[in-house]
Amino acid sequence: MLWRTLHGLLPILLLWLLAACSSEIRPDLQRLYQLSNAAEQPPVIIVPGILGSRLARIDDGEEVWPGSLWQLMFSDYDALRLHIDSRHPAPEAGLQQVTGITDQVAGRDFYGSIINILRLAAGYLPGQPGQPARKGERRYYVFAYDWRQDNQISAVKLGELIEQIRADYGNPKLKVDIIAHSMGGLITRYYLRYGALDVLERNDFPVTLEGARKVRRVVLLGTPSMGSVNSVRSFIGGFDVGLTQVPTDILATFPSVYQLFPHALVDWIISENGTPLKRDIYSRRIWERFQWSVFNPDVQQKVRQRVLDTGAATEAAEDYLQHLQAFFGRQLERARRFSWSLTVPMPEVPYEMVVFGGDCSLTPARILVEKTATDFAVRLWPDEVQNRVPGVDYDRLMLEPGDSTVTKASLLGRVTLDPSVPRHEYSFFPARYPIFVCEDHEHLTQNLTFQDNLLHFLLSRDAETAMQTSQE
């Protein structure tokens, strides 16, 4: 009996040992790519995502993001609030400035691992804008920017960095490579299409390819190319950070977050019977109807009280609230145009682009509205649905494979997850190929499969030769 028991357990034990051994297998990136160190490479620019740059006060240098561990855990994040003006698309940062990239926070890596891989495995050195480059030197640059601001404004600043790099290399025709994470990919894609041109004040999107002609290769990592339902959820209930959250009335002053909303082509809201609802996320009326964000009575009272606490009169509090709501409506319209500006067809694609992302985690893809006894209620998670319709799979409808923040469909710039459905004509997305990993959004940069394939794509001459041949 004992032998039969051990004999039955033996296969399980062997599988466990094999799994334990396989988990220790890691690529030796330095050995894999050390032979490439002699070849010249274009400079690489790392474009972080939202929250990816450090912000500090100008007067005393105190960091307001991410700040200390205590701030991360307990801050009310009021210092991040932008000074808005409903007449202008760009709010003022006030007495704050960008001081660098968010490489590590509270011991957790964000972009430090990418930098280390570029340096140790591929021989890239840190480049400083304005510092002349030496011949044969490989450089990487970090594009730190105010992630709260309009992505079009950040695209302009990305273009300014590229022009400075060209000057540093003494080559006005130099092309760069770009590694863009999350929202940084949206900034990059806008720059490729329009350069410094602001096309968000009208409804035609003249693709100029101003930026595309200055870029050789693009790596998108976890970029929500068709938007993210998580951004809508944050606007409804706030964005969780540590033990607290960035409140929705503060998020409402960040133009960039509006530009993360789901594309107009995407079914982002459904009824309790699973039917898609044709509701325009970029319409102010929808936000007023459901009393979301700055149209929520509790949020409005909080906004009024904050103004009153400064010693201002009641009229000033009401005036600021109306000002904020008008700003909200204007940002919705710019965000609508931003989403369309990235998906209209391009006349040509003079660069190579690959996409990396996760597809192993169930990720919010839709929110649900169900009828109650007196009105309608919004449900953000499947287990919140109360009046369940028999036969409706709410998990499958509300959640899709992704990286917990960005769905696979959005990563691929597609309207639907089903790969057999033809791409919509206005979801143009010129990626050469995707690579999927089992990793959550915040850990994508540390994934070894990503890092290995990243270096292969950047350093390989095969892709470059193939591209040149196709153009001849």
Secondary structure, 3 states (H helix, E strand, C coil): CHHHHHHHHHHHHHHHHHHHHHCCCCCCHHHHHHHHHHCCCCCEEEECCCCCEEEEECCCCCEEECCCHHHHHHCCCHHHCCECCCCCCCCECCCEEEEEECCEECCEECCHHHHHHHHHHHCCEECCCCCCCCCCCCEEEECCCCCCCCHHHHHHHHHHHHHHHHHHHCCCCCCEEEEEECHHHHHHHHHHHHCCCCCCCCCCCCCCCCCHHHEEEEEEECCCCCCCHHHHHHHHHCEEECCEEECHHHHCCCHHHHCCCCCCCCCCEEECCCCECCCCCCCHHHHHHHCCHHHCHHHHHHHHHHHHCCCCCHHHHHHHHHHHHHHHHHHHHHHHHHHHHCCCCCCCCCCEEEEEEECCEEEECCEEEEECCCCEEEECCHHHCCCCCCCCCHHHHHEEEEECCCEHHHHCCCCCCCCCCCCCCCCCCCCCEEEEECCCHHHHHHCHHHHHHHHHHHHCCHHHHHHHHHHC
